């Protein structure tokens, strides 16, 4: 076997490079300059090193300049946005001032007027003019008895109506009057109303703590039957636990037709019905004989319990005694500036974020998501402009 060998020859090209020539007569450039002599080679090396150093220094300089420039740009951006956030609030308030009366400023007005109030010794105001009525007061008339000739068909078995009165004293009183009217409408025996336990006030008072229970029962005796509790045979179905009794919910301001068509059939089947909540659950417009029962409950059957009536008389006597200069005349004002009223109004006063946090907690406790419901819009400024904010004690004094 014969081995092929290749012979290479070095050939100089015209551009100063050298290449190798193989036996196939092809010239392959190696991109390497032929050194002419030792001196020129060292000069070229120094020249190349100096050029490379210059480019390196320039690149490093550009890198550090860019890095510093980036730091300055970030710093300027931070300064810009911090200034923007600092100034945008006052600037927005300046360009969009609040509507007159939309911000609580009564305390500021009081401070401005306090020196004038203390220095004012004028007697130009005639106190007697304050008591001159500009309009004729409505005279309270007895409830017209429209029950004459009214007879309800006997259901055969005794039916029971039990309600839970919610809200404050006024709403509870209205609920009791409506319960009397509905019991008469359905020809049912009324169980002494229960009071809703409010999670904010935590008041555990029952009917007899507020009203004279015996007087309530005897006053209504000629028109309907009132009992203190459900009979044991009914309570036994639910292990003698009120919370086990199913609740029947009635829409607000329900007409008498709703009670006759929707509530009465359930009442006949179960033998009793438990409605809660019951505030504003009966329409204002009802037949005259039902309105008479509501009127009777409000003006005659409901009388405060002895401890409350005794305390009330004591307060009235004290106010008459201390208003001797005005002939025993006095003004009694219920401020209604209570935490649940303030929370429900969604108005803003002057305690900032602490006030907002407190009111949010009370709203959630009392109304369980009603004010955070999707689509609910709360505008405290509009509420104040439209007069929906409870007056503070200070505002009553200024008035």
C-alpha positions, 0 to 999 in steps of 0.5 A: 500500500502506497502512502500519499504525502503532501509537500507544502511550500511557503509563498509570499503574497503581494500584500505582505502576508505569507501563505502555504502552498500545497502540492495542489497549487492552492494558496491558503492565507493565514492572516498573519503579517510577515515580520520584517524585522525586530524593531518594527515589530516592537513599535507596532506592539507598543502602538497597538497597546497604546491604542487599546489602552486609550479605547479601554480608558474611554470605555471605562469613562463612558461606563462610569458616566452612564452609571452616575447619570443613571443614579442622578436620573433615579434621584431626580425621579424620586424627588419629582414623584415625592414632590408630586405626591406632596403637592397634588393634594393641596393643588387638587383642593385648590383647583377643586374647593369643597362645596359650601357646607360639605365639610364639618367646620362648626368647631372652627366657627365656634372658636372664632365667635367665642370671644364675641359671645363672651363679650356680648352683654346686650339685652335686645332679645326679648325672651318672651318672643321665643315662646310666641307660637307662629302657627297653631299647634295640632290638638291631640284627639282621642283615637276614634273607635272604629271597631264597632261592629267588627267581628273576626271569623274564629279560626277554630284553634288559637293562633299566635303572633310573635315579633321582635322589635328592632331599632331604638326606642322610637322604632321599638314603640312603632313595632309594638303598635304595628304588632297590635294592628297585625294581630288584630288583622290576623285575629291572632293572640299577641305574644308580648314583643321581644326586643332585638339585642343590638350588637353596638349598644348591648342592651339586654332590656326586655318589654317589662323593663321599658313598659308597664306590661300589666297595663299593656295587657289589660288595656288591649283586653277588650280587643285582643288577647295578649300573653306573656309567652308561647304555650309549652306545647308549642315551645316543646317542638323547638326544645323550649329555645326561641332561637330554634323557631323558624323566622318569617321575613316580611318586606318593609311597609307591607300592605294588609293584603300581604299579611292576609295572602302570604302570612295568614296561610302559614299561620293557619298551618303552623299555629303561630308565626315569628316575624323578625325584624319588625320595624316598618313592616306595616304600611301606613295606609291600613283600614280604619279599624286596624289604624284604631288598634295601632292608635290605641296601642301607642296612646293608651296601652303603652305606658312606661314602667315605674322606674322610668316614669319616676325618673322622667318626672324627676327630670321634668320637675328639675327643669321647671324649677331651674327655669323659674326666670322663664315662667317654668318654660323650658326646651327639651332636645333629643340630640340623637348624636349617638354612635350608631346614628353617626355611623348610619349617616355616613357623615364625616366630622373632625377626627380623621382616620381614627373616626373613619376606622371607628365608624367602619367597625360600628357599621359592620357590627350593626348592619353586616356589610350593608355599607360595603355592598357592591355598587353602594356609593357613600358621599359624606360631603353630599350628605352634609350639604343635603342636611342628613348629618346629625347635629353635634351638641356644639351645633345645637348650642350655636343654633 
